[in-house]
Amino acid sequence: MTTKTFYCPTEIIDGPGVLNTLPQIAAEYGTKAMIVVDPFFLNSPLLERIRQLLCDYEICVFGKVTPNPRDNDINEGAAICRQFGADFIVAIGGGSALDSAKAINIVSTNGGECWDYVRVAGKEIRPITEKLLPLIAIPTTSGTGSECTRYSVVTNSVTHAKSTIKTDLNFPKKALVDPELTVSVPRKTTALTAIDAFAHCFESYIGPKANEFSEMFSLKGMELFIRSVRRVCQDGSDTEARNDLSMCSTLGGLAITHSATTLPHGIGQALSGVTDAPHGGSIAVCMPQVIEWTLPYGQPRFARVACMFDESLKALPEAEQAAALPKILKELFSEIIGEKLTMASYGLTEDKIEAVADMALSSYSGDVSRHPRVASRDDLIEIIRRCL
């Protein structure tokens, strides 16, 4: 028997319309709110709605958020947060806004610079000694699950290295998961973020840290993805499908908090660090190749996932079930995104392959080491080259 632990201090409030509870929740934390928001929303009806909901509060809005959050932007946001004297932070947007808000919270309360807190092989990590501000996370996409994770992913604006701040202090106090906020998300963004949510569920399921708790979240999340991703990409107003993907995203966040990600994230995060590729796309271009390279390691779990996509595979031997998964995912990802993606389409060239492999090993060594088949540097170069 092995010891299993489940921990999630975030109170998750999920369902259509839960954004309207924001005033009551904010009342617990003070009178001055720092709002960290995707720049897309700066002049939007959503931000105006947030202002109305927080009309009794003094508000400061920070919208300098990029798809792969930059450390210098976070440092700027932290300085503004300190100067404003915020009592709490509200993060609104996709994973980048939520991750930025987490990092701003740490730097504004503990000093130094954002990169001081990032985990990179051989680098000292600055300790977090001061209490953080309460953080309310409001996701507007169904992808990262950042509303209930301990992670904040950051890109170094000078070196372009990409890595993660990992601490239990990163958990938001509250998460308002309102699927109504995702209805207007464009098809391609919907597809790319959904792929990230699926990857969290899938990778946490196949890795060695998986346990009964994480598997419960992983399997249910994959079930919801399979049931609804095509529907929502065909009709963004399908509220039932939007509900499914919002829940898939949150479940994926809970799953990786407890059993983490594996090699697709290690390579994908490194690719987006080198080329600034969108995170979901960086996963989509490598996951089928990674699975193909991994076989027959992890075969029973690959087979089970393949059968979730196609029940007719159950009549085949387990090895054939597992071998069918790369093709299933490659075709599905191309279908829902609306185009065939490659690493070359994201700007990767032959001369940058080694840089991606090296960043995977230095910044995401845990993802590499947790995969069912552990890749060497030469293996990583081979896999990445196949994805060009």
C-alpha positions in Angstrom: 0.0 0.0 0.0 1.3 3.5 -0.9 0.5 6.8 0.8 -1.6 9.2 -1.2 -2.2 12.9 -0.5 -4.9 15.2 -1.9 -4.5 19.0 -1.3 -6.3 21.9 -2.9 -6.8 25.0 -0.6 -8.6 26.8 -3.4 -12.4 27.1 -3.0 -13.8 26.4 -6.5 -17.2 27.8 -7.4 -18.3 26.4 -10.7 -21.3 27.0 -12.9 -23.1 29.4 -15.2 -23.5 32.9 -13.7 -21.1 32.4 -10.7 -19.3 35.6 -11.7 -22.1 37.5 -10.1 -20.9 36.3 -6.6 -17.7 38.3 -7.0 -18.9 41.2 -4.7 -19.7 38.9 -1.8 -16.4 37.1 -2.2 -14.4 40.3 -2.5 -16.0 41.6 0.7 -13.9 39.1 2.7 -10.6 40.7 1.6 -10.6 44.5 1.8 -11.5 47.5 -0.2 -8.7 47.9 -2.8 -8.6 45.5 -5.7 -5.7 45.0 -8.3 -7.2 43.5 -11.4 -4.9 41.6 -13.7 -6.5 41.1 -17.0 -5.7 39.9 -20.6 -5.2 43.1 -22.7 -8.0 41.8 -25.0 -10.5 42.7 -22.2 -9.2 46.2 -21.4 -12.0 47.9 -23.2 -14.5 45.1 -23.1 -18.0 44.6 -21.7 -16.5 42.0 -19.4 -14.2 44.4 -17.7 -16.9 47.0 -17.4 -19.1 44.3 -15.8 -16.3 43.5 -13.3 -16.0 47.3 -12.5 -19.8 47.4 -11.9 -19.6 44.3 -9.7 -16.8 45.9 -7.7 -18.3 49.4 -7.8 -17.8 49.7 -4.0 -14.1 49.0 -4.3 -11.1 51.1 -5.3 -9.7 49.4 -8.4 -6.3 49.4 -10.3 -6.2 47.6 -13.6 -3.1 46.0 -15.0 -3.3 44.6 -18.6 0.3 44.1 -19.6 -0.1 40.3 -20.1 1.4 38.3 -23.0 0.5 34.8 -24.1 3.8 33.5 -22.6 4.1 35.9 -19.6 7.3 37.8 -19.4 9.2 38.4 -16.2 9.7 42.1 -16.9 6.0 42.7 -17.3 5.4 40.8 -14.0 8.0 43.0 -12.3 6.2 46.1 -13.6 2.8 44.8 -12.4 4.3 44.0 -9.0 5.6 47.5 -8.6 2.2 48.9 -9.5 0.5 46.6 -7.0 2.8 47.7 -4.2 2.4 51.4 -5.0 -1.4 51.0 -5.2 -1.5 49.2 -1.9 -3.9 46.4 -3.0 -5.7 44.4 -0.4 -6.4 41.5 -2.9 -5.9 40.6 -6.6 -8.5 39.6 -9.1 -7.2 37.7 -12.2 -9.4 37.6 -15.3 -8.5 35.9 -18.5 -6.7 32.8 -19.8 -3.9 31.0 -18.2 -1.4 33.8 -18.9 -3.4 36.3 -17.0 -3.8 33.9 -14.1 -0.2 32.9 -14.1 0.9 36.6 -14.3 -1.3 37.5 -11.3 0.2 34.7 -9.2 3.7 35.9 -10.0 2.8 39.5 -9.4 1.4 38.5 -6.1 4.7 36.9 -5.0 7.0 39.7 -6.2 4.8 42.5 -4.9 4.7 41.0 -1.4 8.2 39.4 -1.2 10.4 41.8 -3.2 13.1 41.0 -5.7 12.4 40.2 -9.3 10.2 37.5 -10.9 13.0 35.4 -12.2 14.4 35.0 -8.6 11.5 32.6 -7.8 11.6 30.5 -11.0 12.9 27.0 -10.9 15.8 26.2 -13.3 18.4 23.5 -12.9 21.4 24.9 -11.0 19.8 28.1 -10.0 19.1 29.2 -6.5 15.4 30.0 -5.7 14.5 33.0 -3.6 12.4 31.9 -0.6 8.9 33.3 -0.1 8.8 34.5 3.4 6.0 37.1 3.4 2.3 36.5 3.3 0.7 36.8 -0.1 -2.5 38.8 -1.0 -5.7 36.9 -1.4 -6.1 36.0 -5.1 -9.5 35.5 -6.9 -9.1 33.6 -10.2 -11.7 34.0 -12.9 -10.7 31.9 -16.1 -12.2 33.0 -19.4 -10.8 30.0 -21.4 -10.9 26.3 -20.8 -7.3 25.3 -20.8 -4.7 25.7 -18.2 -6.6 25.0 -15.0 -4.4 27.7 -13.4 -7.3 28.6 -11.2 -6.6 25.6 -9.0 -2.8 24.9 -9.4 0.4 25.7 -7.6 2.1 26.7 -10.9 3.0 30.0 -12.6 4.8 29.7 -15.9 7.1 32.5 -16.8 9.4 33.4 -19.8 12.7 35.3 -19.3 12.5 38.4 -21.5 16.2 38.5 -22.0 17.3 34.9 -22.4 13.9 33.6 -23.6 14.2 30.7 -21.1 10.8 29.5 -19.9 10.2 27.8 -16.6 7.9 27.7 -13.6 7.3 29.1 -10.2 6.1 26.2 -8.1 4.7 26.8 -4.6 1.6 25.9 -2.7 1.3 29.6 -2.0 0.3 30.0 -5.6 -3.1 28.5 -5.1 -5.8 31.2 -5.4 -8.1 31.7 -2.5 -11.2 31.4 -4.7 -11.8 30.4 -8.3 -15.0 31.5 -10.1 -15.3 29.0 -13.0 -18.1 30.5 -15.1 -18.5 28.7 -18.5 -20.6 31.6 -19.7 -17.4 33.6 -19.9 -15.9 31.2 -22.5 -18.8 31.4 -25.0 -17.2 34.2 -27.1 -13.8 32.5 -27.3 -12.9 32.0 -31.0 -12.7 28.5 -32.4 -9.0 28.2 -32.8 -8.3 29.5 -29.3 -11.0 27.2 -28.0 -9.3 24.2 -29.6 -5.8 25.1 -28.5 -6.8 25.7 -24.9 -8.9 22.5 -24.9 -5.9 20.6 -26.1 -3.9 21.9 -23.1 -6.7 20.8 -20.7 -6.7 17.3 -22.3 -2.9 17.2 -22.1 -3.1 17.9 -18.3 -5.6 15.0 -17.8 -3.7 12.6 -20.1 -0.2 13.3 -18.9 -1.1 13.2 -15.2 -2.7 9.8 -16.0 0.2 8.2 -17.7 2.9 9.4 -15.3 4.4 7.6 -12.4 2.9 9.9 -9.8 -0.6 9.1 -10.7 -2.8 7.8 -7.9 -6.5 7.2 -7.2 -7.2 10.8 -6.5 -5.5 12.2 -9.7 -6.8 9.4 -11.9 -10.3 10.3 -10.9 -9.8 13.8 -12.1 -7.8 12.7 -15.2 -10.3 10.1 -16.5 -13.3 12.3 -15.9 -11.6 15.3 -17.6 -10.7 13.2 -20.7 -14.2 11.9 -20.8 -15.6 15.4 -20.9 -13.1 16.5 -23.5 -13.9 13.6 -25.8 -17.6 14.1 -25.4 -17.6 17.8 -26.2 -14.5 19.2 -27.9 -15.8 18.6 -31.5 -19.2 20.1 -30.6 -17.8 23.2 -29.1 -15.4 23.8 -31.9 -18.3 23.5 -34.4 -20.7 25.6 -32.3 -19.2 27.9 -29.8 -22.6 28.8 -28.4 -23.2 25.1 -27.3 -23.4 25.9 -23.6 -23.5 22.2 -22.5 -20.2 21.6 -24.3 -18.7 24.8 -22.9 -19.7 23.5 -19.4 -17.9 20.2 -20.1 -14.7 21.9 -21.3 -14.7 24.3 -18.3 -14.9 21.3 -16.0 -12.3 19.4 -18.0 -9.9 22.3 -17.5 -10.4 22.6 -13.8 -10.1 18.8 -13.4 -6.9 18.9 -15.4 -5.5 21.5 -13.1 -6.4 19.4 -10.1 -4.8 16.4 -11.7 -1.4 18.0 -12.5 -1.3 19.6 -9.1 -1.1 16.1 -7.7 0.6 14.0 -10.4 2.2 16.6 -12.7 2.8 16.6 -16.4 5.2 14.5 -18.5 7.2 14.7 -21.7 4.7 16.5 -24.1 4.7 19.4 -21.7 8.5 19.3 -21.3 9.0 19.6 -25.0 6.0 21.9 -25.6 7.0 24.4 -22.9 10.5 24.5 -24.3 9.2 25.1 -27.8 7.1 28.0 -26.8 10.1 29.4 -24.9 12.3 29.3 -28.0 9.6 30.3 -30.6 6.9 31.9 -28.6 4.4 29.3 -29.9 1.0 29.2 -28.1 1.1 26.7 -25.4 -1.8 24.5 -26.6 -0.3 24.4 -30.1 3.2 23.5 -28.7 1.6 20.5 -27.1 -0.5 19.5 -30.2 2.6 19.4 -32.5 4.5 17.0 -30.3 2.1 14.8 -28.3 1.4 12.2 -31.1 5.1 11.9 -31.9 6.0 11.5 -28.2 3.4 8.7 -27.7 4.7 6.9 -30.8 8.3 7.2 -29.5 7.2 6.0 -26.0 5.5 2.7 -27.1 5.5 0.0 -25.8 6.3 1.8 -22.5 3.0 2.8 -20.8 1.1 0.6 -23.1 -1.9 -0.3 -20.8 -2.7 3.4 -20.2 -2.3 4.5 -23.8 -4.6 1.6 -24.7 -7.3 2.7 -22.3 -7.2 6.2 -23.5 -7.4 5.1 -27.1 -10.5 3.0 -26.3 -12.1 6.1 -24.7 -11.9 7.8 -28.1 -12.9 4.7 -30.1 -14.8 1.9 -28.3 -14.4 -0.4 -31.4 -10.7 -0.7 -30.5 -11.7 -2.8 -27.5 -11.9 -5.8 -29.8 -8.2 -5.5 -30.6 -5.1 -6.7 -28.6 -3.8 -4.1 -26.1 -0.7 -3.3 -28.2 -2.8 -2.4 -31.2 -5.1 -0.3 -29.1 -2.2 1.7 -27.8 -0.6 2.0 -31.2 -3.8 3.6 -32.5 -3.6 6.6 -30.1 -1.0 8.8 -32.0 -3.1 8.8 -35.2 -6.3 9.4 -33.3 -4.8 12.5 -31.6 -3.0 13.8 -34.6 -6.2 13.7 -36.7 -8.4 15.2 -33.9 -6.0 18.1 -33.2 -5.8 19.0 -36.9 -9.6 18.8 -37.2 -10.5 21.0 -34.3 -7.7 23.5 -34.9 -8.7 23.7 -38.6 -5.2 23.2 -39.9 -2.2 20.9 -39.7 0.4 22.2 -37.3 4.1 21.5 -37.1 7.0 22.9 -35.2 8.2 24.5 -38.4 4.8 26.3 -38.7 5.6 27.9 -35.3 9.0 29.1 -36.5 11.3 26.3 -35.3 14.3 25.7 -37.6 16.8 22.9 -37.7 19.4 25.1 -36.0 17.2 25.7 -33.0 16.3 22.0 -32.3 19.1 21.6 -29.7 18.0 24.8 -27.9 14.5 23.3 -27.4 16.0 20.0 -26.2 18.4 21.8 -23.8 15.6 24.0 -22.4 13.4 20.9 -21.8 16.3 19.4 -19.8 17.1 22.5 -17.8 13.7 24.0 -17.1 11.4 20.9 -17.4 13.6 18.1 -16.3 10.8 16.8 -14.0 8.5 16.4 -17.1 11.3 14.5 -18.9 12.1 12.3 -15.9 8.4 11.5 -15.1 7.6 10.2 -18.6 7.0 6.4 -18.9 10.1 6.3 -21.1 12.8 8.7 -20.0 14.4 10.6 -22.9 18.1 11.4 -23.3 19.2 14.6 -25.0 19.7 12.7 -28.2 16.2 11.2 -27.9 14.7 14.7 -27.4 16.5 16.0 -30.5 15.2 13.0 -32.5 11.6 13.5 -31.3 11.7 17.3 -32.0 13.1 16.7 -35.5 10.2 14.4 -36.3 7.8 17.2 -35.3 9.3 19.8 -37.7 
